Each structure stands twice: as structure tokens, then as C-alpha cells.
Amino acid sequence: MIWVVFAIVFVILFYNGFMILGRYGGKQAAVMNVAAGLGIGGIGTWIGFTDQLAALGPTQSLVAAITCILFAITYFIIAGEILAGTDFKSLGYYSLSVAITMFLISLGFFNILGSTLPFMTEFAVMWLWWAVLFFVFFLTFGLGKTGLTKFTGWFTIVTAFVTILYPQTAYLNFLSVGW
């Protein structure tokens, strides 16, 4: 089911990147973000409660659930900001805590913070990339660094391809995410 989450995240990151670039927006973007949040949050909760990824390590299901829920909350905040017509500042400050969490999880996959998570360079790089993405959201929206808006939009789109679509396609076609 984690690959279903990847499919949802790819689509919403891709479209949210274009929203950041000002190519589309409004209520249709809010609806897409609510749908993504519900789907990802539900699947992530199921993965955590049923320990679907136990074969990868004793805490892998928990990491997947935490990540899914953090992404789901992100999409709910985006939808709320759109519908309220606010400046995305709450998204920015929320993103700082997500960036820190993603960074620490990446260190776990590098086995720098212990060895409970499996040593998986490809996952460590993905979580590190997401940490950078969320930190860029903090800079752009939380601190109001509007000069980064175009970079943020394109970086979001590239992130969708590099960290979501590529691993998903690699796994579904070759049963491997390795680089």
C-alpha cells in the first residue's frame, strides 16, 4: 500500500508545484489537497496499525505512518490556507517541524542515530530530500522569502519526480528502489 501513497503524493506534489508557480489554484486545489490528505492519512494509519512493513525492520511501519500523517497534515493545511485566503504562513512554520523530523528519519536510515531502521541509502536520501523541501517551504512561506517562490515551485515538481515517481516506477517494474 505504500506505493499507492507514493502515487497520491506524486500527483499532489506535481500539481502543488504548479500552484506555487501561480499556474493554477483556488478551490479545485483545495479539493485535491483534502482528497490527498484523506487518502494518505488513511493508508498511513492502516500501515502503522497493522505493521505492514515489519519485514523491513521493527520500526519501519511506524516511520511510514509518521511520514504519511505528516504529509497528510501538510495537504490539509494547504487546503485550509487556500479556503481561508491566507498567506501560507502556518504551512511555512509547520514545515520547519516536518523538515526536522524528516532530517532525523534520514539519519536513522543512514544508521547514524542507531540501527533500528535498516541501513538504506536510497531511503535516507529520499527523507533528506524531503527535509530540504520542507525547509524550503519554511523559508518561502514561513519567513516570507518570496524571492524563492519560483525555485520552490520547480523544486517541488522535481521532488515529485525524483523521490516519488522514480522509486515507484523502479519498484513496480524491477522490484527494486536501488540507485
C-alpha positions in Angstrom: 0.0 0.0 0.0 3.0 2.4 0.4 3.2 2.5 -3.4 -0.4 3.8 -3.5 0.7 6.6 -1.1 3.6 7.3 -3.5 1.2 7.6 -6.4 -1.0 10.1 -4.5 2.0 12.1 -3.3 3.4 12.3 -6.8 0.2 13.7 -8.2 -0.3 16.3 -5.4 3.3 17.4 -5.2 3.3 17.8 -9.0 0.2 19.9 -9.0 1.1 21.9 -5.9 4.4 22.8 -7.5 2.4 24.4 -10.4 0.2 26.1 -7.8 3.2 27.6 -6.1 4.3 28.8 -9.6 0.9 30.5 -9.9 -0.3 28.3 -12.8 -3.5 27.2 -11.1 -5.1 27.4 -7.7 -8.4 28.1 -6.0 -11.0 25.7 -4.6 -10.0 22.9 -7.0 -6.5 22.9 -5.5 -8.1 22.8 -2.0 -10.3 19.9 -3.0 -7.3 18.0 -4.4 -5.3 18.6 -1.2 -8.1 17.4 1.0 -8.5 14.2 -1.1 -4.7 13.6 -1.0 -4.7 14.2 2.8 -7.5 11.8 3.4 -6.1 9.1 1.2 -2.5 9.4 2.6 -3.6 9.8 6.2 -5.9 6.8 6.0 -3.4 4.5 4.3 -0.6 5.7 6.6 -2.7 5.0 9.7 -3.5 1.5 8.4 0.1 0.8 7.7 1.0 1.8 11.2 -1.8 -0.1 13.0 -1.3 -3.3 11.0 2.6 -3.1 10.9 2.6 -3.7 7.2 6.3 -3.0 6.8 7.5 -5.2 9.7 9.7 -7.3 7.3 11.9 -4.2 6.7 12.5 -3.6 10.4 10.8 -3.2 13.8 10.0 0.5 13.4 9.6 0.8 9.6 5.8 0.7 9.7 5.9 3.5 12.3 8.2 5.6 10.2 5.9 5.1 7.2 2.9 6.0 9.2 4.5 9.1 10.7 5.7 10.3 7.3 2.2 9.7 5.7 0.5 11.6 8.5 2.9 14.5 8.3 2.3 14.7 4.6 -1.5 14.4 5.1 -1.5 17.3 7.6 0.5 19.3 5.1 -2.2 18.9 2.5 -4.9 19.7 5.0 -3.1 22.9 5.9 -2.6 23.8 2.3 -6.4 23.3 1.7 -7.2 25.3 4.7 -4.9 28.2 3.7 -6.5 28.2 0.2 -10.1 28.2 1.5 -9.3 30.8 4.2 -7.4 33.0 1.7 -4.4 33.3 4.0 -0.7 33.7 3.2 0.5 30.1 3.8 2.5 31.3 6.9 1.1 28.4 9.0 2.2 26.0 6.3 5.7 27.5 6.5 6.1 27.2 10.2 4.6 23.7 10.3 7.1 22.8 7.5 10.0 23.6 9.8 9.0 20.9 12.3 8.4 18.5 9.4 11.9 19.3 8.0 13.5 18.5 11.3 11.5 15.2 11.6 12.4 14.2 8.0 16.1 15.0 8.6 16.2 12.9 11.8 14.5 10.0 10.0 17.1 10.2 7.2 19.8 9.9 9.8 18.1 6.8 11.0 18.2 5.2 7.5 21.9 6.1 7.4 22.2 4.4 10.8 23.7 7.5 12.3 21.2 7.6 15.1 21.1 3.9 15.8 20.4 0.7 13.8 16.7 0.1 14.4 15.9 1.3 10.9 17.5 -0.7 8.1 20.6 0.9 6.5 19.1 2.0 3.2 20.9 4.8 1.4 18.1 5.3 -1.1 15.5 5.9 1.7 18.0 8.1 3.6 18.4 10.3 0.6 14.6 10.5 0.0 13.9 11.6 3.5 16.9 14.0 3.4 15.5 15.5 0.1 12.1 15.8 1.7 13.7 17.6 4.7 15.2 20.1 2.3 11.9 20.5 0.5 10.1 21.3 3.8 12.9 23.6 4.9 12.4 25.5 1.6 8.7 25.7 2.3 9.6 27.2 5.7 11.9 29.8 4.1 9.4 30.7 1.4 6.1 30.7 3.3 7.1 30.9 7.0 9.8 33.6 6.7 8.2 35.2 3.6 11.3 34.9 1.3 9.2 35.5 -1.8 12.3 35.6 -4.0 12.4 31.8 -3.5 8.8 31.2 -4.8 9.8 30.2 -8.4 12.6 28.0 -7.1 10.2 26.4 -4.5 7.6 25.6 -7.2 10.1 24.0 -9.5 11.9 22.2 -6.6 8.5 20.7 -5.6 7.9 19.4 -9.1 11.4 17.9 -9.4 11.0 16.4 -5.9 7.8 14.7 -7.1 9.7 13.0 -10.0 13.0 12.2 -8.2 11.7 11.0 -4.8 8.3 9.6 -5.7 7.8 8.7 -9.4 11.2 7.2 -10.0 11.3 4.9 -6.9 7.7 3.9 -7.5 8.3 3.1 -11.2 11.6 1.3 -10.3 9.9 -0.8 -7.7 6.8 -1.7 -9.7 8.9 -2.7 -12.8 12.0 -4.1 -11.2 11.1 -4.8 -7.5 14.0 -2.6 -6.5 14.3 1.0 -5.5 18.1 1.0 -5.5 20.1 3.6 -7.4 
